[in-house]
């Protein structure tokens, strides 16, 4: 499973302040922490204030790319910000494709963002939301994913391999039946569409105590269901320990080498 480090997000007060002050040291320290914690990609989110987002994204990407070659996940609901982000992203020789986070099934998002995904040869996260709202069950999630997949591949020439579906897990505190529907939809999307899946794990524990326990238990369930990528805080030791144990148990860690190495490095306890 690919780990997308979520710490550079302006919803976090310390990050928001660092962006306002253009505090390069703070941002780069957050990056190094995530790289050392084995993140595979880095999510960058400049918040929800359109003006601030536009001003900050280019600076942020430059600041991040000074200290890591990991691919970046450009996290914004604003197509203009995504475009500036893709332009600013430097695809170095050993850097992977950028990832756009995100589109939905909504016409406007698709028409504005998918041409950019194609032009810049990026990957894209597609949220299974449509005009009429959020899906209620596994089947609806898969139906929306199929619609997006068809449009992306047929109308925009984007390879299915470049698309990750975010099947939208909802807080278990308010919607207890939704985790089961979510997990089921992972299997269905993989089997019936052959597509990849991603998820922001911490949504599941919203409003409950000891979120790290719920998030890491949920991570184990997602590994079992075949989730391909997770947006998490990689510095959360519980999460990374469960990731290593889970992948070893499901046969995604040859000779349990990652598990053993993590143990030797003291990362499992
Ligand atoms: N799917 C996709 N993208 C996403 C999400 C998703 N991007 C944003 C988010 N969800 C994932 N990223 C974060 C980043 C930081 C935090 C949570 C999710 C975080 N939250 C603190 C908390 O919940 O306690 C609050 C912030 C603070 O004040 O520190 O740190 O689902 N595709």
py3Dmol code that shows the C-alpha trace and the ligand (Angstrom):
import py3Dmol

protein = """\
ATOM      1  CA  UNK A   1       0.000   0.000   0.000  1.00  0.00           C
ATOM      2  CA  UNK A   2       1.226   3.466  -0.869  1.00  0.00           C
ATOM      3  CA  UNK A   3       1.382   5.902   2.029  1.00  0.00           C
ATOM      4  CA  UNK A   4       0.406   9.491   1.280  1.00  0.00           C
ATOM      5  CA  UNK A   5       1.688  11.763   4.079  1.00  0.00           C
ATOM      6  CA  UNK A   6      -1.036  14.218   5.090  1.00  0.00           C
ATOM      7  CA  UNK A   7       0.785  16.595   7.449  1.00  0.00           C
ATOM      8  CA  UNK A   8       1.237  19.537   5.035  1.00  0.00           C
ATOM      9  CA  UNK A   9      -2.360  20.668   5.279  1.00  0.00           C
ATOM     10  CA  UNK A  10      -3.458  24.202   6.130  1.00  0.00           C
ATOM     11  CA  UNK A  11      -6.355  22.887   8.223  1.00  0.00           C
ATOM     12  CA  UNK A  12      -3.562  22.296  10.759  1.00  0.00           C
ATOM     13  CA  UNK A  13      -2.967  25.562  12.574  1.00  0.00           C
ATOM     14  CA  UNK A  14       0.821  25.245  12.739  1.00  0.00           C
ATOM     15  CA  UNK A  15       1.032  24.623   8.997  1.00  0.00           C
ATOM     16  CA  UNK A  16      -1.344  27.491   8.213  1.00  0.00           C
ATOM     17  CA  UNK A  17       0.810  29.848  10.265  1.00  0.00           C
ATOM     18  CA  UNK A  18       3.998  28.595   8.634  1.00  0.00           C
ATOM     19  CA  UNK A  19       2.486  29.250   5.196  1.00  0.00           C
ATOM     20  CA  UNK A  20       1.441  32.777   6.209  1.00  0.00           C
ATOM     21  CA  UNK A  21       4.954  33.509   7.463  1.00  0.00           C
ATOM     22  CA  UNK A  22       6.592  31.645   4.579  1.00  0.00           C
ATOM     23  CA  UNK A  23       8.468  29.641   7.201  1.00  0.00           C
ATOM     24  CA  UNK A  24      10.558  27.379   4.962  1.00  0.00           C
ATOM     25  CA  UNK A  25      12.248  25.660   7.923  1.00  0.00           C
ATOM     26  CA  UNK A  26       8.974  24.521   9.484  1.00  0.00           C
ATOM     27  CA  UNK A  27       7.553  23.127   6.250  1.00  0.00           C
ATOM     28  CA  UNK A  28      10.793  21.335   5.373  1.00  0.00           C
ATOM     29  CA  UNK A  29      11.013  19.805   8.849  1.00  0.00           C
ATOM     30  CA  UNK A  30       7.478  18.421   8.417  1.00  0.00           C
ATOM     31  CA  UNK A  31       8.554  16.938   5.090  1.00  0.00           C
ATOM     32  CA  UNK A  32      11.704  15.315   6.446  1.00  0.00           C
ATOM     33  CA  UNK A  33       9.664  13.799   9.300  1.00  0.00           C
ATOM     34  CA  UNK A  34       7.284  12.212   6.820  1.00  0.00           C
ATOM     35  CA  UNK A  35      10.041  11.018   4.499  1.00  0.00           C
ATOM     36  CA  UNK A  36      11.852   9.391   7.434  1.00  0.00           C
ATOM     37  CA  UNK A  37       8.571   7.748   8.440  1.00  0.00           C
ATOM     38  CA  UNK A  38       8.412   6.031   5.018  1.00  0.00           C
ATOM     39  CA  UNK A  39       5.788   8.113   3.236  1.00  0.00           C
ATOM     40  CA  UNK A  40       5.667   7.259  -0.491  1.00  0.00           C
ATOM     41  CA  UNK A  41       3.952  10.468  -1.619  1.00  0.00           C
ATOM     42  CA  UNK A  42       3.398  13.845   0.033  1.00  0.00           C
ATOM     43  CA  UNK A  43       0.006  15.565   0.063  1.00  0.00           C
ATOM     44  CA  UNK A  44       0.159  19.372  -0.146  1.00  0.00           C
ATOM     45  CA  UNK A  45      -2.927  21.353   0.781  1.00  0.00           C
ATOM     46  CA  UNK A  46      -2.960  25.161   1.104  1.00  0.00           C
ATOM     47  CA  UNK A  47      -6.357  25.365   2.790  1.00  0.00           C
ATOM     48  CA  UNK A  48      -9.779  26.529   1.700  1.00  0.00           C
ATOM     49  CA  UNK A  49      -9.240  30.278   1.377  1.00  0.00           C
ATOM     50  CA  UNK A  50      -9.063  30.744  -2.431  1.00  0.00           C
ATOM     51  CA  UNK A  51      -6.853  33.830  -2.270  1.00  0.00           C
ATOM     52  CA  UNK A  52      -4.342  32.239   0.132  1.00  0.00           C
ATOM     53  CA  UNK A  53      -4.322  29.008  -1.871  1.00  0.00           C
ATOM     54  CA  UNK A  54      -3.445  30.794  -5.087  1.00  0.00           C
ATOM     55  CA  UNK A  55      -0.706  32.769  -3.374  1.00  0.00           C
ATOM     56  CA  UNK A  56       0.860  29.834  -1.555  1.00  0.00           C
ATOM     57  CA  UNK A  57       0.786  26.766  -3.788  1.00  0.00           C
ATOM     58  CA  UNK A  58       3.764  27.613  -5.986  1.00  0.00           C
ATOM     59  CA  UNK A  59       5.936  28.581  -3.002  1.00  0.00           C
ATOM     60  CA  UNK A  60       4.839  25.484  -1.115  1.00  0.00           C
ATOM     61  CA  UNK A  61       5.685  23.059  -3.913  1.00  0.00           C
ATOM     62  CA  UNK A  62       9.084  24.666  -4.467  1.00  0.00           C
ATOM     63  CA  UNK A  63       9.802  24.514  -0.728  1.00  0.00           C
ATOM     64  CA  UNK A  64       8.814  20.851  -0.525  1.00  0.00           C
ATOM     65  CA  UNK A  65      10.738  19.798  -3.631  1.00  0.00           C
ATOM     66  CA  UNK A  66      13.932  21.312  -2.220  1.00  0.00           C
ATOM     67  CA  UNK A  67      14.055  18.501   0.357  1.00  0.00           C
ATOM     68  CA  UNK A  68      12.393  15.505  -1.274  1.00  0.00           C
ATOM     69  CA  UNK A  69      12.122  13.738  -4.622  1.00  0.00           C
ATOM     70  CA  UNK A  70       8.901  12.007  -3.592  1.00  0.00           C
ATOM     71  CA  UNK A  71       5.914  12.619  -5.857  1.00  0.00           C
ATOM     72  CA  UNK A  72       3.463  15.248  -4.605  1.00  0.00           C
ATOM     73  CA  UNK A  73      -0.301  15.024  -4.269  1.00  0.00           C
ATOM     74  CA  UNK A  74      -1.834  18.403  -5.118  1.00  0.00           C
ATOM     75  CA  UNK A  75      -4.826  18.647  -2.796  1.00  0.00           C
ATOM     76  CA  UNK A  76      -7.302  21.379  -3.732  1.00  0.00           C
ATOM     77  CA  UNK A  77     -10.895  21.766  -4.828  1.00  0.00           C
ATOM     78  CA  UNK A  78      -9.913  24.748  -6.971  1.00  0.00           C
ATOM     79  CA  UNK A  79      -8.946  23.889 -10.579  1.00  0.00           C
ATOM     80  CA  UNK A  80      -6.832  27.049 -10.870  1.00  0.00           C
ATOM     81  CA  UNK A  81      -4.759  26.005  -7.866  1.00  0.00           C
ATOM     82  CA  UNK A  82      -4.360  22.534  -9.334  1.00  0.00           C
ATOM     83  CA  UNK A  83      -3.146  24.042 -12.608  1.00  0.00           C
ATOM     84  CA  UNK A  84      -0.568  26.264 -10.882  1.00  0.00           C
ATOM     85  CA  UNK A  85       0.484  23.264  -8.801  1.00  0.00           C
ATOM     86  CA  UNK A  86       1.012  21.041 -11.832  1.00  0.00           C
ATOM     87  CA  UNK A  87       2.974  23.785 -13.577  1.00  0.00           C
ATOM     88  CA  UNK A  88       5.192  24.325 -10.539  1.00  0.00           C
ATOM     89  CA  UNK A  89       5.838  20.630  -9.928  1.00  0.00           C
ATOM     90  CA  UNK A  90       9.252  19.649 -11.230  1.00  0.00           C
ATOM     91  CA  UNK A  91       9.343  16.104 -12.537  1.00  0.00           C
ATOM     92  CA  UNK A  92      12.954  15.258 -11.734  1.00  0.00           C
ATOM     93  CA  UNK A  93      14.546  12.171 -13.194  1.00  0.00           C
ATOM     94  CA  UNK A  94      13.845  10.052 -10.130  1.00  0.00           C
ATOM     95  CA  UNK A  95      10.508  11.660  -9.212  1.00  0.00           C
ATOM     96  CA  UNK A  96       7.208   9.980 -10.007  1.00  0.00           C
ATOM     97  CA  UNK A  97       4.183  11.583 -11.580  1.00  0.00           C
ATOM     98  CA  UNK A  98       2.312  14.209  -9.595  1.00  0.00           C
ATOM     99  CA  UNK A  99      -1.148  13.236  -8.351  1.00  0.00           C
ATOM    100  CA  UNK A 100      -4.159  15.529  -8.532  1.00  0.00           C
ATOM    101  CA  UNK A 101      -6.443  15.408  -5.464  1.00  0.00           C
ATOM    102  CA  UNK A 102      -9.219  15.514  -6.641  1.00  0.00           C
ATOM    103  CA  UNK A 103     -12.031  15.323  -9.142  1.00  0.00           C
ATOM    104  CA  UNK A 104     -15.602  14.103  -8.608  1.00  0.00           C
ATOM    105  CA  UNK A 105     -18.278  12.870 -11.032  1.00  0.00           C
ATOM    106  CA  UNK A 106     -19.472  16.459 -11.361  1.00  0.00           C
ATOM    107  CA  UNK A 107     -19.356  17.719 -14.948  1.00  0.00           C
ATOM    108  CA  UNK A 108     -17.601  20.974 -14.145  1.00  0.00           C
ATOM    109  CA  UNK A 109     -14.783  19.281 -12.220  1.00  0.00           C
ATOM    110  CA  UNK A 110     -14.262  16.702 -14.926  1.00  0.00           C
ATOM    111  CA  UNK A 111     -14.207  19.176 -17.791  1.00  0.00           C
ATOM    112  CA  UNK A 112     -11.867  21.568 -16.037  1.00  0.00           C
ATOM    113  CA  UNK A 113      -9.430  19.148 -14.391  1.00  0.00           C
ATOM    114  CA  UNK A 114      -9.121  16.030 -16.568  1.00  0.00           C
ATOM    115  CA  UNK A 115      -7.499  17.935 -19.464  1.00  0.00           C
ATOM    116  CA  UNK A 116      -4.839  19.091 -16.978  1.00  0.00           C
ATOM    117  CA  UNK A 117      -4.316  15.535 -15.736  1.00  0.00           C
ATOM    118  CA  UNK A 118      -3.750  14.426 -19.314  1.00  0.00           C
ATOM    119  CA  UNK A 119      -1.566  17.396 -20.281  1.00  0.00           C
ATOM    120  CA  UNK A 120       0.763  17.017 -17.297  1.00  0.00           C
ATOM    121  CA  UNK A 121       0.703  13.192 -17.348  1.00  0.00           C
ATOM    122  CA  UNK A 122      -0.447  13.111 -13.714  1.00  0.00           C
ATOM    123  CA  UNK A 123      -2.297  10.546 -11.648  1.00  0.00           C
ATOM    124  CA  UNK A 124      -5.681  11.598 -10.290  1.00  0.00           C
ATOM    125  CA  UNK A 125      -7.819  10.834  -7.254  1.00  0.00           C
ATOM    126  CA  UNK A 126     -11.522  10.643  -8.106  1.00  0.00           C
ATOM    127  CA  UNK A 127     -13.989  11.028  -5.257  1.00  0.00           C
ATOM    128  CA  UNK A 128     -17.174   9.037  -5.806  1.00  0.00           C
ATOM    129  CA  UNK A 129     -19.458  12.036  -5.361  1.00  0.00           C
ATOM    130  CA  UNK A 130     -21.949  13.197  -7.983  1.00  0.00           C
ATOM    131  CA  UNK A 131     -24.235  16.221  -8.424  1.00  0.00           C
ATOM    132  CA  UNK A 132     -26.967  14.671  -6.320  1.00  0.00           C
ATOM    133  CA  UNK A 133     -24.628  13.973  -3.417  1.00  0.00           C
ATOM    134  CA  UNK A 134     -22.891  11.183  -1.529  1.00  0.00           C
ATOM    135  CA  UNK A 135     -23.408   7.482  -2.274  1.00  0.00           C
ATOM    136  CA  UNK A 136     -25.244   5.462   0.378  1.00  0.00           C
ATOM    137  CA  UNK A 137     -24.016   1.950  -0.350  1.00  0.00           C
ATOM    138  CA  UNK A 138     -21.274  -0.053  -2.038  1.00  0.00           C
ATOM    139  CA  UNK A 139     -23.171  -0.441  -5.321  1.00  0.00           C
ATOM    140  CA  UNK A 140     -23.722   3.316  -5.701  1.00  0.00           C
ATOM    141  CA  UNK A 141     -20.032   3.948  -5.065  1.00  0.00           C
ATOM    142  CA  UNK A 142     -19.060   1.481  -7.789  1.00  0.00           C
ATOM    143  CA  UNK A 143     -21.611   2.898 -10.255  1.00  0.00           C
ATOM    144  CA  UNK A 144     -20.204   6.411  -9.832  1.00  0.00           C
ATOM    145  CA  UNK A 145     -16.633   5.100 -10.149  1.00  0.00           C
ATOM    146  CA  UNK A 146     -17.550   3.316 -13.378  1.00  0.00           C
ATOM    147  CA  UNK A 147     -19.040   6.507 -14.843  1.00  0.00           C
ATOM    148  CA  UNK A 148     -15.886   8.462 -14.039  1.00  0.00           C
ATOM    149  CA  UNK A 149     -13.636   5.703 -15.373  1.00  0.00           C
ATOM    150  CA  UNK A 150     -15.519   5.546 -18.684  1.00  0.00           C
ATOM    151  CA  UNK A 151     -15.330   9.300 -19.207  1.00  0.00           C
ATOM    152  CA  UNK A 152     -11.659   9.552 -18.222  1.00  0.00           C
ATOM    153  CA  UNK A 153     -10.550   6.710 -20.480  1.00  0.00           C
ATOM    154  CA  UNK A 154     -12.842   7.259 -23.485  1.00  0.00           C
ATOM    155  CA  UNK A 155     -13.216  11.056 -23.592  1.00  0.00           C
ATOM    156  CA  UNK A 156      -9.846  12.146 -22.214  1.00  0.00           C
ATOM    157  CA  UNK A 157      -7.517   9.260 -23.108  1.00  0.00           C
ATOM    158  CA  UNK A 158      -6.404   8.825 -19.513  1.00  0.00           C
ATOM    159  CA  UNK A 159      -5.245   5.327 -18.600  1.00  0.00           C
ATOM    160  CA  UNK A 160      -7.217   3.490 -15.900  1.00  0.00           C
ATOM    161  CA  UNK A 161      -3.862   2.912 -14.258  1.00  0.00           C
ATOM    162  CA  UNK A 162      -3.582   6.635 -13.496  1.00  0.00           C
ATOM    163  CA  UNK A 163      -6.854   6.829 -11.544  1.00  0.00           C
ATOM    164  CA  UNK A 164      -7.350   6.180  -7.827  1.00  0.00           C
ATOM    165  CA  UNK A 165     -10.929   6.069  -6.549  1.00  0.00           C
ATOM    166  CA  UNK A 166     -11.614   7.544  -3.136  1.00  0.00           C
ATOM    167  CA  UNK A 167     -14.734   5.675  -2.068  1.00  0.00           C
ATOM    168  CA  UNK A 168     -15.408   8.092   0.797  1.00  0.00           C
ATOM    169  CA  UNK A 169     -15.481   6.548   4.220  1.00  0.00           C
ATOM    170  CA  UNK A 170     -17.784   8.395   6.621  1.00  0.00           C
ATOM    171  CA  UNK A 171     -17.511   8.851  10.414  1.00  0.00           C
ATOM    172  CA  UNK A 172     -18.555   5.675  12.192  1.00  0.00           C
ATOM    173  CA  UNK A 173     -19.795   7.803  15.099  1.00  0.00           C
ATOM    174  CA  UNK A 174     -22.710   9.101  13.058  1.00  0.00           C
ATOM    175  CA  UNK A 175     -23.121   6.428  10.355  1.00  0.00           C
ATOM    176  CA  UNK A 176     -22.264   3.025  11.772  1.00  0.00           C
ATOM    177  CA  UNK A 177     -23.286   1.008   8.682  1.00  0.00           C
ATOM    178  CA  UNK A 178     -21.079   2.925   6.290  1.00  0.00           C
ATOM    179  CA  UNK A 179     -17.712   1.305   7.057  1.00  0.00           C
ATOM    180  CA  UNK A 180     -19.030  -2.041   5.875  1.00  0.00           C
ATOM    181  CA  UNK A 181     -20.373  -0.514   2.645  1.00  0.00           C
ATOM    182  CA  UNK A 182     -17.056   1.260   2.125  1.00  0.00           C
ATOM    183  CA  UNK A 183     -14.964  -1.899   2.604  1.00  0.00           C
ATOM    184  CA  UNK A 184     -17.230  -3.866   0.291  1.00  0.00           C
ATOM    185  CA  UNK A 185     -16.896  -1.193  -2.387  1.00  0.00           C
ATOM    186  CA  UNK A 186     -13.088  -1.547  -2.405  1.00  0.00           C
ATOM    187  CA  UNK A 187     -13.398  -5.200  -3.445  1.00  0.00           C
ATOM    188  CA  UNK A 188     -16.061  -4.407  -6.051  1.00  0.00           C
ATOM    189  CA  UNK A 189     -14.081  -1.568  -7.653  1.00  0.00           C
ATOM    190  CA  UNK A 190     -11.010  -3.773  -7.884  1.00  0.00           C
ATOM    191  CA  UNK A 191     -12.869  -6.791  -9.257  1.00  0.00           C
ATOM    192  CA  UNK A 192     -15.392  -5.205 -11.582  1.00  0.00           C
ATOM    193  CA  UNK A 193     -13.410  -2.155 -12.754  1.00  0.00           C
ATOM    194  CA  UNK A 194      -9.820  -3.293 -12.221  1.00  0.00           C
ATOM    195  CA  UNK A 195      -9.170   0.170 -10.791  1.00  0.00           C
ATOM    196  CA  UNK A 196      -7.132   1.396  -7.833  1.00  0.00           C
ATOM    197  CA  UNK A 197      -8.461   2.771  -4.555  1.00  0.00           C
ATOM    198  CA  UNK A 198      -7.344   5.381  -2.009  1.00  0.00           C
ATOM    199  CA  UNK A 199      -8.802   6.744   1.213  1.00  0.00           C
ATOM    200  CA  UNK A 200      -8.312   9.465   3.829  1.00  0.00           C
ATOM    201  CA  UNK A 201      -8.385   7.146   6.814  1.00  0.00           C
ATOM    202  CA  UNK A 202      -8.925   9.574   9.666  1.00  0.00           C
ATOM    203  CA  UNK A 203     -12.438  10.514   8.521  1.00  0.00           C
ATOM    204  CA  UNK A 204     -13.621   7.234  10.039  1.00  0.00           C
ATOM    205  CA  UNK A 205     -12.820   8.220  13.627  1.00  0.00           C
ATOM    206  CA  UNK A 206     -14.166  11.782  13.548  1.00  0.00           C
ATOM    207  CA  UNK A 207     -15.846  12.721  16.837  1.00  0.00           C
ATOM    208  CA  UNK A 208     -14.546   9.753  18.851  1.00  0.00           C
ATOM    209  CA  UNK A 209     -11.803   9.408  21.500  1.00  0.00           C
ATOM    210  CA  UNK A 210      -8.530   7.537  20.877  1.00  0.00           C
ATOM    211  CA  UNK A 211      -8.658   8.151  17.152  1.00  0.00           C
ATOM    212  CA  UNK A 212      -5.294   6.508  16.549  1.00  0.00           C
ATOM    213  CA  UNK A 213      -6.717   3.156  17.765  1.00  0.00           C
ATOM    214  CA  UNK A 214      -9.742   3.394  15.456  1.00  0.00           C
ATOM    215  CA  UNK A 215      -7.649   4.633  12.523  1.00  0.00           C
ATOM    216  CA  UNK A 216      -5.091   1.835  12.836  1.00  0.00           C
ATOM    217  CA  UNK A 217      -7.744  -0.883  13.262  1.00  0.00           C
ATOM    218  CA  UNK A 218      -9.502   0.508  10.211  1.00  0.00           C
ATOM    219  CA  UNK A 219      -6.177   0.496   8.349  1.00  0.00           C
ATOM    220  CA  UNK A 220      -5.879  -3.251   9.007  1.00  0.00           C
ATOM    221  CA  UNK A 221      -9.375  -3.752   7.555  1.00  0.00           C
ATOM    222  CA  UNK A 222      -8.491  -1.657   4.496  1.00  0.00           C
ATOM    223  CA  UNK A 223      -5.305  -3.662   3.899  1.00  0.00           C
ATOM    224  CA  UNK A 224      -7.375  -6.829   4.012  1.00  0.00           C
ATOM    225  CA  UNK A 225      -9.889  -5.346   1.557  1.00  0.00           C
ATOM    226  CA  UNK A 226      -7.060  -4.453  -0.874  1.00  0.00           C
ATOM    227  CA  UNK A 227      -6.863  -0.654  -0.552  1.00  0.00           C
ATOM    228  CA  UNK A 228      -4.015   0.620  -2.752  1.00  0.00           C
ATOM    229  CA  UNK A 229      -3.152   3.926  -1.068  1.00  0.00           C
ATOM    230  CA  UNK A 230      -3.924   5.642   2.233  1.00  0.00           C
ATOM    231  CA  UNK A 231      -3.757   9.309   3.213  1.00  0.00           C
ATOM    232  CA  UNK A 232      -2.454   9.217   6.771  1.00  0.00           C
ATOM    233  CA  UNK A 233      -0.023  10.775   9.220  1.00  0.00           C
ATOM    234  CA  UNK A 234       3.012   8.511   8.713  1.00  0.00           C
ATOM    235  CA  UNK A 235       4.567   9.743  11.971  1.00  0.00           C
ATOM    236  CA  UNK A 236       1.764   7.948  13.865  1.00  0.00           C
ATOM    237  CA  UNK A 237       3.688   4.887  15.103  1.00  0.00           C
ATOM    238  CA  UNK A 238       0.530   2.833  15.626  1.00  0.00           C
ATOM    239  CA  UNK A 239      -0.441   3.302  12.012  1.00  0.00           C
ATOM    240  CA  UNK A 240       2.914   2.332  10.575  1.00  0.00           C
ATOM    241  CA  UNK A 241       3.241  -0.691  12.884  1.00  0.00           C
ATOM    242  CA  UNK A 242      -0.186  -1.964  11.790  1.00  0.00           C
ATOM    243  CA  UNK A 243       0.721  -1.279   8.169  1.00  0.00           C
ATOM    244  CA  UNK A 244       3.867  -3.423   8.402  1.00  0.00           C
ATOM    245  CA  UNK A 245       2.094  -6.214  10.306  1.00  0.00           C
ATOM    246  CA  UNK A 246      -0.939  -6.134   7.999  1.00  0.00           C
ATOM    247  CA  UNK A 247       1.075  -6.265   4.798  1.00  0.00           C
ATOM    248  CA  UNK A 248       3.209  -9.106   6.126  1.00  0.00           C
ATOM    249  CA  UNK A 249       0.107 -11.101   7.072  1.00  0.00           C
ATOM    250  CA  UNK A 250      -1.642 -10.631   3.727  1.00  0.00           C
ATOM    251  CA  UNK A 251       1.444 -11.647   1.727  1.00  0.00           C
ATOM    252  CA  UNK A 252       2.369  -8.196   0.416  1.00  0.00           C
ATOM    253  CA  UNK A 253       5.757  -8.131   2.136  1.00  0.00           C
ATOM    254  CA  UNK A 254       8.162 -10.614   0.589  1.00  0.00           C
ATOM    255  CA  UNK A 255       9.815 -12.761   3.272  1.00  0.00           C
ATOM    256  CA  UNK A 256       8.357 -10.220   5.752  1.00  0.00           C
ATOM    257  CA  UNK A 257      11.447  -8.105   5.043  1.00  0.00           C
ATOM    258  CA  UNK A 258       9.781  -4.728   5.660  1.00  0.00           C
ATOM    259  CA  UNK A 259       8.285  -6.059   8.871  1.00  0.00           C
ATOM    260  CA  UNK A 260      11.625  -7.396  10.087  1.00  0.00           C
ATOM    261  CA  UNK A 261      13.514  -4.236   9.090  1.00  0.00           C
ATOM    262  CA  UNK A 262      10.971  -2.028  10.857  1.00  0.00           C
ATOM    263  CA  UNK A 263      11.319  -4.193  13.959  1.00  0.00           C
ATOM    264  CA  UNK A 264      15.107  -3.865  13.882  1.00  0.00           C
ATOM    265  CA  UNK A 265      14.741  -0.111  13.582  1.00  0.00           C
ATOM    266  CA  UNK A 266      12.522  -0.078  16.677  1.00  0.00           C
ATOM    267  CA  UNK A 267       9.500   1.106  14.691  1.00  0.00           C
ATOM    268  CA  UNK A 268       7.079  -1.616  15.730  1.00  0.00           C
ATOM    269  CA  UNK A 269       6.821  -1.064  19.463  1.00  0.00           C
TER     270      UNK A 269
END
"""
ligand_1 = """\
32
LIG
N -9.614 12.145 0.724
C -8.836 12.825 -0.149
N -8.093 13.874 0.229
C -8.142 14.318 1.510
C -8.945 13.670 2.457
C -9.696 12.550 2.035
N -7.396 15.397 1.881
C -7.587 16.017 3.169
C -7.928 14.988 4.240
N -8.958 14.101 3.766
C -6.710 14.168 4.620
N -5.712 15.003 5.243
C -5.724 15.391 6.584
C -4.742 16.279 6.985
C -4.635 16.660 8.319
C -5.543 16.170 9.226
C -6.513 15.278 8.829
C -6.616 14.877 7.478
C -5.441 16.620 10.647
N -6.561 16.732 11.318
C -6.669 17.151 12.734
C -7.659 16.243 13.405
O -8.510 15.680 12.709
O -7.613 16.141 14.604
C -7.236 18.554 12.882
C -6.359 19.629 12.367
C -5.621 20.382 13.434
O -6.179 21.368 13.923
O -4.487 19.970 13.790
O -4.380 16.888 11.164
O -10.423 11.907 2.805
N -8.794 12.371 -1.413
"""
view = py3Dmol.view(width=600, height=400)
view.addModel(protein, "pdb")
view.setStyle({"model": 0}, {"cartoon": {"style": "trace"}})
view.addModel(ligand_1, "xyz")
view.setStyle({"model": 1}, {"stick": {}})
view.zoomTo()
view.show()
